[in-house]
Amino acid sequence: MKRDFGSRAELVAYVKAEFPESLVHGEEVSETRGGRKAAEALLEKVNPDRYARSRNFLSGAVTRLAPYLRHGVLSLGEVRRKALTKPNHEKLVNEYAWRDYWRRVYGQIGEGVWKDREEAKRRWREQRETAELPADIAEARTGLACMDGFVTELTTTGYMHNHARMWFASYVIHWRRVRWQAAAKFFLTHLLDGDPASNNLSFQWVASTFGAKPYLFNRENLEKYTDGKFCRKCAREKDCPFAKSYEQIDQELFQ
Ligand SMILES: Cc1cc2nc3c(=O)[nH]c(=O)nc-3n(C[C@H](O)[C@H](O)[C@H](O)COP(=O)(O)OP(=O)(O)OC[C@H]3O[C@@H](n4cnc5c(N)ncnc54)[C@H](O)[C@@H]3O)c2cc1C
């Protein structure tokens, strides 16, 4: 295989020609740069204190390290040691620990990550489940500016913020009652950091098949952590399924 290229455009053209099957899911190429140099530059910039204070906001100081960790360009031990040299690192190290935990569970159960680990903790009011991801969700045509925005970012850049992953997973599983495996496959197809351990077990945590209760959110929560950027321009602003209290949502969705 060719290893040296005059430009990024040349590299992209080469990969497209050599791996035409990669174009089945879209032609967009992420701006994320691969390789050790890019990873080290990003690691230097990580600010655990700003991370701890802002990580739940879409505009927060998240690290973007996951693709490098996923593909072994950086090790978990190395990023942890680096964090420990900086102030207020507990939250960040805690998140690295989640990754470590999911990975250890995966090491024990392997393909078992595709099966419900436990019974779901609540029963939906309407039990009808869908095995496939509906086209309106996968093609960003739900009319919900938030969900469509998340999918567009995922399919064009290979990235989705952690909080957006949680909202999206919750919407797909609990509001639309799609089997979590369908959404997990969709994520693994597009995420640059796609990894069956963190991905599937996080989906199971949202679904409550590997967690104490279903993860739910409401519009107030989403609006706060997105600085209202989706709700302001949403065609379904008046018919928002999330514009309710947690109690109302709970009653509407679950028995
Ligand atoms: C439904 C769902 C699916 C997910 N799928 C994946 C996946 O396929 N691959 C993946 O690497 N992560 C996954 N995550 C975890 C997390 O969302 C990503 O690791 C994170 O958003 C990647 O962006 P970042 O590097 O900027 O993370 P940051 O927010 O900057 O976090 C720093 C690092 O901590 C680790 N981390 C943070 N949050 C988590 C978490 N909840 N679980 C495990 N590790 C975490 C990651 O290694 C991440 O790079 C998923 C989470 C959810 C809710």
PDBQT file of the ligand as one rigid body, heavy atoms in Angstrom, charges set to zero:
ROOT
HETATM    1  C1  LIG A 301     -24.938   5.850  23.359  1.00  0.00    +0.000 C 
HETATM    2  C2  LIG A 301     -23.451   6.069  23.527  1.00  0.00    +0.000 A 
HETATM    3  C3  LIG A 301     -22.569   5.486  22.622  1.00  0.00    +0.000 A 
HETATM    4  C4  LIG A 301     -21.181   5.666  22.777  1.00  0.00    +0.000 A 
HETATM    5  N1  LIG A 301     -20.337   5.078  21.859  1.00  0.00    +0.000 NA
HETATM    6  C5  LIG A 301     -18.989   5.183  22.040  1.00  0.00    +0.000 A 
HETATM    7  C6  LIG A 301     -18.084   4.541  21.131  1.00  0.00    +0.000 A 
HETATM    8  O1  LIG A 301     -18.466   3.827  20.178  1.00  0.00    +0.000 OA
HETATM    9  N2  LIG A 301     -16.755   4.721  21.337  1.00  0.00    +0.000 N 
HETATM   10  C7  LIG A 301     -16.270   5.480  22.377  1.00  0.00    +0.000 A 
HETATM   11  O2  LIG A 301     -15.042   5.607  22.483  1.00  0.00    +0.000 OA
HETATM   12  N3  LIG A 301     -17.097   6.081  23.246  1.00  0.00    +0.000 NA
HETATM   13  C8  LIG A 301     -18.435   5.955  23.111  1.00  0.00    +0.000 A 
HETATM   14  N4  LIG A 301     -19.277   6.587  24.000  1.00  0.00    +0.000 N 
HETATM   15  C9  LIG A 301     -18.700   7.292  25.154  1.00  0.00    +0.000 C 
HETATM   16  C10 LIG A 301     -18.452   8.809  24.915  1.00  0.00    +0.000 C 
HETATM   17  O3  LIG A 301     -19.626   9.395  24.405  1.00  0.00    +0.000 OA
HETATM   18  C11 LIG A 301     -17.289   9.057  23.943  1.00  0.00    +0.000 C 
HETATM   19  O4  LIG A 301     -16.129   8.371  24.375  1.00  0.00    +0.000 OA
HETATM   20  C12 LIG A 301     -16.954  10.537  23.859  1.00  0.00    +0.000 C 
HETATM   21  O5  LIG A 301     -18.083  11.310  23.545  1.00  0.00    +0.000 OA
HETATM   22  C13 LIG A 301     -15.872  10.752  22.801  1.00  0.00    +0.000 C 
HETATM   23  O6  LIG A 301     -15.570  12.118  22.642  1.00  0.00    +0.000 OA
HETATM   24  P1  LIG A 301     -14.325  12.762  23.387  1.00  0.00    +0.000 P 
HETATM   25  O7  LIG A 301     -13.091  11.991  23.114  1.00  0.00    +0.000 OA
HETATM   26  O8  LIG A 301     -14.323  14.213  23.064  1.00  0.00    +0.000 OA
HETATM   27  O9  LIG A 301     -14.733  12.515  24.905  1.00  0.00    +0.000 OA
HETATM   28  P2  LIG A 301     -14.552  13.377  26.225  1.00  0.00    +0.000 P 
HETATM   29  O10 LIG A 301     -15.893  13.836  26.693  1.00  0.00    +0.000 OA
HETATM   30  O11 LIG A 301     -13.513  14.403  26.049  1.00  0.00    +0.000 OA
HETATM   31  O12 LIG A 301     -14.040  12.300  27.280  1.00  0.00    +0.000 OA
HETATM   32  C14 LIG A 301     -12.656  11.988  27.419  1.00  0.00    +0.000 C 
HETATM   33  C15 LIG A 301     -12.458  10.516  27.205  1.00  0.00    +0.000 C 
HETATM   34  O13 LIG A 301     -13.075   9.805  28.266  1.00  0.00    +0.000 OA
HETATM   35  C16 LIG A 301     -13.669   8.615  27.767  1.00  0.00    +0.000 C 
HETATM   36  N5  LIG A 301     -15.124   8.710  27.980  1.00  0.00    +0.000 N 
HETATM   37  C17 LIG A 301     -15.863   9.824  28.174  1.00  0.00    +0.000 A 
HETATM   38  N6  LIG A 301     -17.146   9.517  28.413  1.00  0.00    +0.000 NA
HETATM   39  C18 LIG A 301     -17.225   8.176  28.335  1.00  0.00    +0.000 A 
HETATM   40  C19 LIG A 301     -18.282   7.235  28.467  1.00  0.00    +0.000 A 
HETATM   41  N7  LIG A 301     -19.543   7.635  28.771  1.00  0.00    +0.000 N 
HETATM   42  N8  LIG A 301     -17.995   5.927  28.308  1.00  0.00    +0.000 NA
HETATM   43  C20 LIG A 301     -16.731   5.521  28.027  1.00  0.00    +0.000 A 
HETATM   44  N9  LIG A 301     -15.689   6.357  27.895  1.00  0.00    +0.000 NA
HETATM   45  C21 LIG A 301     -15.932   7.658  28.050  1.00  0.00    +0.000 A 
HETATM   46  C22 LIG A 301     -13.353   8.543  26.300  1.00  0.00    +0.000 C 
HETATM   47  O14 LIG A 301     -12.212   7.748  26.120  1.00  0.00    +0.000 OA
HETATM   48  C23 LIG A 301     -13.083   9.987  25.915  1.00  0.00    +0.000 C 
HETATM   49  O15 LIG A 301     -12.193  10.092  24.834  1.00  0.00    +0.000 OA
HETATM   50  C24 LIG A 301     -20.673   6.427  23.856  1.00  0.00    +0.000 A 
HETATM   51  C25 LIG A 301     -21.574   7.020  24.762  1.00  0.00    +0.000 A 
HETATM   52  C26 LIG A 301     -22.950   6.857  24.592  1.00  0.00    +0.000 A 
HETATM   53  C27 LIG A 301     -23.883   7.502  25.575  1.00  0.00    +0.000 C 
ENDROOT
TORSDOF 0
